[in-house]
Amino acid sequence: MNSRRQFLAANASALLAPMLSSVARANTKNYPYAEFEQRIAKKDFRGMTKETLPTPCMVVDIDLFEKNLKTMADYAKTAPIYLRPHVKVHKSVDIARRQMALGAIGITAATIAESELMSHGGIKGVLWTKQPASTNNLMRAIALTKKDPTFMFVVDDFAVAANVEEAAAAAKVKARVAVSVFAGLTRQGIANGMPALELAQKVASSKNISFEGYMAYSGAASHTKGWEARKKRSQDDLAGVNETVALSKKAGLEVKIVSGGSTGTYNMDHEFGLTELECGSYVFMDSIYRTVGGKTNDAVYTDFDNSLSVITSVDSKHHPGQVTTDYGNKAMAQLTDTVKGMSWLQVDKQGAEYGLLKWKDGGGEIKVGDRVEIFCSNLDMSTNCYDRYYIAKGNDIVDVWPIMGRGGAAQR
């Protein structure tokens, strides 16, 4: 039995589909596809619409994107708390520049490749959140320090700190280092209290290292459902770093920064001792983040909008209740993805290059050649599969931004 809402949705879709399809064909059949890449290189976007794009591809709604950036920037100024947004989600110098223009004091990066990319792109105040444990990473971190004295990274191990001191001395540079402390995630971070203080003292006493403070990333709190429960988890996870900071100050150490936080906890962590936020997902948002709930809506997180989607094409339809798309495993299709404007559709997978869209009674039919927009489940993983963002103003493409920094120096 179909509900009235389902009936209306199905019939509206059936009525609109032929009209929309014919309009799209009329506008795109004469587009010079052979010149597609040349036009992008020349920033010539005349006649380029969502319908002309290759699929699967990533599209950013510029209006929603700019709204998200402004919302976070405005909050940071009023909290007040500094903003050093994470770039692992977007991997884009274009976006980092926009974040800096709105008041960010720097950016946070997950890899040395991302750090190099951002610094070489003119972004100052890069914080790399992993310690340079391997020789390759250590040498690159020291080289980047020499080129960009504003670059900073973390350590959570005495041996790594000693290696940094030796390499920095050989290069005649002074490395800026924060001590990474445990904040609920077992993936990194020295124990708080005396272990963290002793490591901080070793760093601070090193001739070629400048002790900057602490990093405490409470990743488990970021996706805790319910704003009050998330606030309690974040407060508990950050209690240890507050103890460490207090011990450090008592011991005479200057703690310049306490860095951490996430999109999920951005509007609470200034109360728990952080001096700067490393939020990242807010620029685009994803389908999983939307389910954690916000301060004013415990069911859906509405502080930021889904500004990024993946456009997929329907390639085949021969079985009831499903169609095949080009949004498969290699495009990072996930069962938790959601379909923009078509809640009756369910994303599924069929293989490396093949995806599925399924539906039950009550949804509008879709056909071969149709295009559907998908909201990704995990932005970090999804953006790692694509080379560029197509920037859309409504249906028109107005710019293209490269996605970079996913590997080594070759991705410049």
C-alpha positions, -999 to 999 in steps of 0.1 A, spaced: 0 0 0 14 33 -11 11 64 12 -3 96 -2 32 111 -1 46 82 -20 19 84 -46 25 121 -51 63 116 -53 59 88 -79 35 108 -100 55 140 -98 86 122 -109 68 105 -138 54 138 -150 86 157 -147 110 131 -160 102 135 -198 103 173 -196 136 174 -177 151 148 -199 142 166 -231 155 199 -218 188 183 -208 192 167 -243 183 200 -260 210 219 -240 237 193 -242 236 175 -275 256 202 -293 282 206 -265 317 203 -279 327 172 -259 360 168 -278 371 201 -263 360 193 -228 395 191 -212 408 220 -232 379 242 -221 386 233 -184 422 242 -189 412 276 -203 385 281 -176 359 283 -204 327 269 -188 302 282 -214 275 257 -219 289 233 -193 261 219 -171 258 189 -148 243 170 -177 276 174 -198 299 160 -171 315 126 -172 302 102 -145 308 94 -118 320 128 -107 321 151 -77 300 183 -78 301 211 -52 271 234 -48 290 266 -44 262 284 -25 258 257 1 296 253 3 302 290 10 274 290 36 291 261 54 324 279 55 309 311 68 289 293 95 320 277 109 341 309 106 315 330 122 312 306 151 349 304 157 350 342 160 322 344 185 331 314 206 359 325 205 383 298 194 409 296 166 401 276 135 428 253 119 405 232 96 415 198 85 421 193 47 419 155 46 383 158 35 388 182 6 425 179 -3 422 212 -22 444 243 -21 415 263 -36 393 254 -6 421 260 19 426 295 6 389 302 11 391 290 46 421 311 53 404 342 38 376 337 63 400 338 93 415 304 97 450 305 114 463 276 93 452 242 82 455 206 95 468 178 73 468 140 78 498 132 56 531 147 47 520 149 11 490 170 20 512 192 41 536 197 13 508 204 -11 492 231 11 525 247 20 537 248 -16 503 264 -24 511 293 -1 491 281 29 508 291 62 504 274 96 501 238 84 498 213 112 506 177 103 489 154 127 511 123 125 546 120 138 575 114 112 583 78 123 599 67 90 630 82 75 612 93 44 586 113 64 612 127 87 634 140 60 604 155 42 592 171 74 626 187 80 628 199 44 594 214 47 603 231 80 634 246 62 612 260 34 583 270 56 591 279 92 553 281 100 550 243 94 543 222 125 540 185 133 535 162 163 553 135 182 542 110 208 574 90 212 607 98 228 627 80 201 610 100 173 616 132 192 653 123 194 654 116 157 637 149 150 663 168 171 691 150 152 677 157 117 668 193 126 703 199 139 719 185 107 696 207 86 702 237 108 665 244 114 642 246 144 612 223 141 579 233 155 565 203 174 533 196 194 530 166 216 501 143 206 483 130 237 456 103 241 420 116 238 399 85 234 413 70 202 439 42 206 456 50 173 480 76 187 489 98 216 511 94 246 494 89 280 484 121 297 498 133 330 535 126 337 543 106 305 531 135 284 548 161 305 581 143 304 579 141 266 570 178 264 600 186 286 623 166 264 610 184 233 612 218 250 648 212 261 659 202 226 681 228 210 665 224 175 629 219 184 603 245 196 576 230 219 543 244 207 518 226 229 495 196 226 472 179 201 443 159 215 419 146 189 387 130 203 376 112 171 353 89 190 333 118 203 328 134 169 302 107 158 285 101 191 248 104 185 229 130 203 243 164 212 243 160 250 258 125 248 285 139 223 292 167 247 297 144 276 320 121 255 341 150 243 344 164 278 355 130 292 380 125 263 396 159 268 398 157 306 433 141 303 448 169 282 435 195 306 454 176 334 485 176 312 483 213 304 479 221 341 510 200 349 529 217 321 521 252 333 530 242 369 564 229 355 570 262 338 563 251 302 546 275 279 516 258 262 509 278 230 482 256 215 458 228 225 445 215 192 417 191 184 380 190 178 358 180 149 327 190 130 306 170 154 320 188 185 328 223 171 303 241 192 313 226 226 351 220 227 360 256 235 345 248 269 369 218 274 403 235 270 409 234 233 424 266 219 418 256 182 396 234 161 406 209 135 371 205 119 370 192 84 338 176 73 317 208 77 327 221 42 308 193 25 291 171 51 283 135 45 253 111 50 267 96 82 274 129 99 239 140 92 226 112 115 245 122 147 221 151 155 228 187 164 222 210 193 188 221 180 178 189 163 187 156 180 177 135 149 194 153 120 225 174 121 214 206 103 242 231 112 258 224 79 244 214 45 253 186 21 272 208 -4 290 179 -22 274 151 -43 285 124 -67 266 124 -100 261 89 -114 244 77 -146 219 50 -150 235 25 -174 211 -4 -176 177 -15 -165 165 -50 -171 153 -62 -136 123 -50 -115 130 -26 -87 166 -18 -96 189 -1 -121 226 -4 -127 248 28 -124 284 36 -129 288 44 -92 306 12 -80 333 1 -56 361 21 -73 339 52 -70 335 44 -32 298 35 -33 286 27 2 253 12 15 250 42 38 250 67 10 218 86 4 202 98 -28 196 135 -32 159 143 -34 149 107 -39 145 91 -5 128 60 -19 161 49 -36 187 28 -19 224 27 -29 239 -7 -34 270 -22 -51 276 -47 -79 313 -45 -86 343 -23 -93 326 -2 -120 290 -11 -113 266 2 -87 229 -4 -80 200 18 -71 170 -2 -57 135 8 -47 103 -5 -34 67 5 -41 61 42 -37 90 56 -54 93 73 -88 107 52 -116 141 61 -131 153 50 -165 184 44 -186 203 77 -192 190 94 -161 214 111 -137 212 108 -100 231 127 -73 245 108 -43 255 121 -9 286 102 2 289 83 35 326 91 43 341 122 26 377 113 34 375 80 15 353 93 -13 374 124 -23 404 101 -24 389 84 -54 384 115 -76 407 140 -94 386 172 -93 355 190 -81 331 205 -106 318 237 -90 281 243 -97 260 274 -94 225 258 -98 228 235 -128 257 254 -144 294 245 -139 313 277 -131 347 263 -121 369 232 -115 392 226 -85 418 199 -85 418 172 -57 455 166 -48 479 155 -21 466 119 -20 501 104 -24 536 116 -30 553 143 -49 540 131 -82 506 144 -74 515 180 -77 
